[in-house]
Amino acid sequence: MSVPSGHPPKPERTYRLAEMTTQEAAAAVTSAPIVLLPAGAFEQHGPGLPLATDTIRAERVADLVAAGLAGRAVIGPILPVGVSPHHLAFAGTITLTTGTLATVVREYVAGLYRHGWRKVLVVTGHGGNNATLTTVAQDLLATHPDLQFAWTPLTALAADVVAGMRVSEVHGHSGEAETAQMLHLAPHLVHRDRLTAGTTSTSELTPLARLARRAGHPTLTVRYDQLSANGVLGDPGAATAEDGRAVVDAVVSRIVGFAEEWLDS
């Protein structure tokens, strides 16, 4: 039967709490014990990727994970702005303080907890959120001892896949792996003609930047304009949608595998 113009068919099933009624949400507490919270950032991603790159990737992965869990997880409210002071030299970047992000995550969790959920998994597309999420997890052990709170990055879960890609000596933010994921997940938002290389080798880094990037040493945090003139680490022009699919497939598979064990624990 054809659908009248202007009235798209309703999806057979939604995993998003925002699209459920309150009655459906009440039922989901039992049928879907895990709540996925997509978290991202609102920050520069070089000349070729949108400001919401991290949020878009987190949302898409959460959708795929929920589908992979076949109704045993729901997707809660999105955290669209993260901790991004290191990108403030670039136009469009908006940041929360670590304290504000921590408060928002805790209050999201408190609301979900109040209605009966005891397993929350934050899917974050932005590495700048990691330290805050670790702190929140520690705090929740004291304030909500019967709550199980987890969080996961995206690209880091597929480090082995990225290692098999053609990447620059220096790569990362807005580089090959991140651009590849966007070419797979949201190609319409990628400006392919603007995918220009940023910092690609250690020889291009200042002594301070080299120190900040060095592994096995004390952590030094620097601004991204001190790492790259255009905000890019790597060569996004070398990215392919096929590589992006491989990264995303690995990430989704590993999160689903974790969640399945978690549900049975």
C-alpha positions in Angstrom: 0.0 0.0 0.0 1.4 3.4 -0.9 2.0 6.0 1.7 0.4 9.4 1.1 2.9 12.1 0.1 4.1 14.1 3.1 3.4 11.3 5.5 6.5 9.1 5.9 5.9 5.6 7.3 6.4 5.2 11.0 9.4 3.0 11.8 8.4 -0.4 13.1 10.5 0.1 16.2 12.4 2.8 18.0 15.2 2.4 20.4 15.3 6.1 21.3 13.6 7.1 24.6 12.9 10.5 23.2 10.6 8.9 20.6 8.7 6.8 23.1 5.6 7.5 25.1 5.9 7.5 28.9 4.1 4.1 28.9 6.6 2.7 26.4 9.5 4.1 28.5 8.1 2.4 31.7 8.0 -1.0 29.8 11.5 -0.4 28.5 13.0 -0.4 32.0 12.4 -4.1 32.1 12.8 -5.1 28.5 15.9 -2.8 27.8 18.0 -2.7 31.0 20.9 -0.7 29.4 20.6 3.0 28.5 23.1 4.3 25.9 24.0 8.0 26.2 25.6 9.4 23.1 28.1 12.1 24.0 30.1 14.3 21.6 31.4 17.8 21.2 30.7 21.1 19.4 34.2 21.9 18.1 36.3 22.5 15.0 37.1 19.6 12.9 39.3 21.2 10.3 38.2 22.6 6.9 36.3 19.5 5.8 34.2 18.1 8.7 31.3 19.6 10.6 31.5 21.0 14.2 29.2 18.1 15.4 31.4 15.4 14.0 31.9 13.7 17.4 28.2 13.8 18.3 27.2 12.5 14.9 29.5 9.5 15.2 28.4 8.8 18.8 24.7 8.9 17.8 25.2 6.7 14.8 27.2 4.1 16.7 24.6 4.2 19.5 21.9 3.5 16.9 23.8 0.5 15.5 24.6 -0.8 19.0 20.9 -0.6 20.0 19.9 -2.4 16.9 22.6 -5.1 17.5 21.2 -5.7 21.0 17.8 -6.2 19.5 15.7 -4.2 21.9 17.7 -4.9 25.1 19.0 -1.3 25.2 17.5 2.1 24.7 19.1 5.4 23.7 18.8 8.2 26.2 19.3 11.9 25.8 22.2 13.1 23.8 25.1 15.1 25.3 25.9 17.3 22.3 28.5 19.7 23.8 31.6 18.4 25.5 34.9 19.6 27.1 36.7 21.3 24.3 38.8 24.3 25.6 41.8 23.0 23.6 39.9 23.9 20.4 38.7 27.4 21.3 41.2 29.2 19.0 39.1 27.9 16.1 35.7 29.5 15.1 32.5 27.7 16.1 33.9 25.8 19.0 31.7 25.7 22.1 32.8 24.1 25.4 31.5 23.0 28.7 33.8 23.1 31.8 34.6 19.7 33.2 32.4 20.5 36.2 29.4 21.3 34.0 29.7 18.2 31.9 30.0 16.1 35.1 26.9 17.7 36.6 24.9 17.1 33.4 25.9 13.4 33.2 25.2 12.9 36.8 21.7 14.5 36.5 20.9 12.4 33.4 21.9 9.3 35.3 19.9 10.3 38.4 16.8 10.7 36.2 17.2 7.3 34.6 18.0 5.8 38.0 14.8 7.2 39.5 12.8 5.4 36.9 14.5 2.1 37.4 17.5 1.8 35.1 20.7 0.4 36.7 23.0 0.1 33.7 24.2 3.2 31.8 26.7 3.3 29.1 28.0 6.6 27.7 29.2 6.3 24.1 31.5 9.2 23.6 32.9 10.4 20.3 35.1 13.0 21.9 38.3 12.2 23.8 38.1 15.5 25.7 35.2 14.0 27.7 37.1 11.0 28.9 38.7 12.4 32.1 35.3 13.8 33.2 33.5 10.5 32.6 36.2 8.7 34.6 35.6 11.1 37.5 31.8 10.7 37.3 32.2 6.9 37.4 34.2 7.2 40.6 31.7 9.5 42.2 28.8 7.2 41.3 30.4 4.3 43.1 29.8 6.3 46.3 26.5 7.9 45.6 24.7 5.1 43.7 26.4 1.8 44.7 23.8 -0.3 43.0 24.2 1.5 39.6 26.6 0.2 37.0 28.1 3.1 35.0 30.3 2.5 32.0 31.7 4.6 29.2 33.5 3.9 25.9 35.4 5.8 23.3 34.9 5.1 19.6 38.1 5.1 17.5 40.3 3.8 20.3 38.2 0.5 20.4 39.3 -0.1 16.8 43.0 0.8 17.2 44.0 -2.5 15.4 41.9 -1.5 12.4 43.3 2.0 12.3 46.8 0.6 12.5 46.1 -1.3 9.3 45.0 1.9 7.5 47.3 4.2 5.5 47.8 6.9 8.2 50.4 9.6 8.7 53.1 9.5 11.3 51.1 12.1 13.3 47.4 11.4 13.0 44.2 11.8 15.1 41.8 14.7 15.3 40.0 15.2 12.0 42.6 12.9 10.4 42.3 9.7 8.4 40.4 7.5 10.9 37.9 10.2 12.0 37.2 11.4 8.4 36.8 7.8 7.2 34.1 7.2 9.8 32.3 10.3 8.6 32.6 9.2 5.0 30.8 6.0 6.0 28.3 7.4 8.5 27.4 10.9 7.2 29.1 11.4 3.8 26.7 14.3 2.9 28.4 16.4 5.7 31.9 15.8 4.5 33.4 18.6 2.2 35.7 16.3 0.2 37.2 19.3 -1.7 38.3 20.8 1.6 40.0 17.8 3.1 43.5 19.2 3.5 46.3 17.7 5.5 47.3 19.2 8.8 50.3 18.2 10.9 51.5 14.8 9.5 54.9 14.3 11.0 56.7 15.0 14.3 59.2 17.2 12.4 56.4 19.7 11.9 55.7 20.0 15.7 57.3 22.6 17.9 59.4 21.3 20.8 56.5 21.9 23.2 54.0 20.1 21.0 56.4 17.1 20.6 56.7 16.9 24.3 52.9 17.0 24.7 52.5 14.1 22.1 55.3 11.9 23.5 54.1 8.6 25.0 55.5 7.3 28.3 56.0 10.7 29.9 54.0 13.0 32.1 50.9 14.3 30.5 51.1 17.9 29.1 47.9 19.4 27.7 48.3 22.1 25.0 45.9 23.9 22.6 45.2 22.4 19.2 46.4 25.6 17.5 49.8 24.7 19.0 49.6 21.3 17.3 48.2 22.2 13.9 47.6 25.4 12.0 44.3 24.1 10.5 43.2 22.0 13.5 43.9 18.7 11.7 46.3 15.9 12.7 46.9 13.7 9.7 45.8 13.7 6.1 42.0 13.4 5.8 42.3 13.3 2.1 43.6 9.7 2.3 40.4 8.6 4.1 38.0 6.2 2.5 34.4 5.2 3.3 35.6 1.5 3.2 38.1 2.2 6.0 35.4 4.0 7.9 33.0 1.0 7.7 35.8 -1.3 9.0 36.4 1.0 12.0 32.7 1.4 12.8 32.0 -2.3 12.4 34.7 -3.1 14.8 33.6 -0.5 17.3 30.0 -1.6 17.2 30.9 -5.3 17.4 33.0 -4.7 20.5 30.5 -2.6 22.3 27.7 -5.1 21.5 29.9 -7.9 22.8 30.6 -6.1 26.0 26.9 -5.2 26.5 25.8 -8.8 25.9 28.2 -10.0 28.6 27.1 -7.1 30.9 23.4 -8.1 30.5 24.3 -11.7 31.6 26.5 -10.6 34.5 
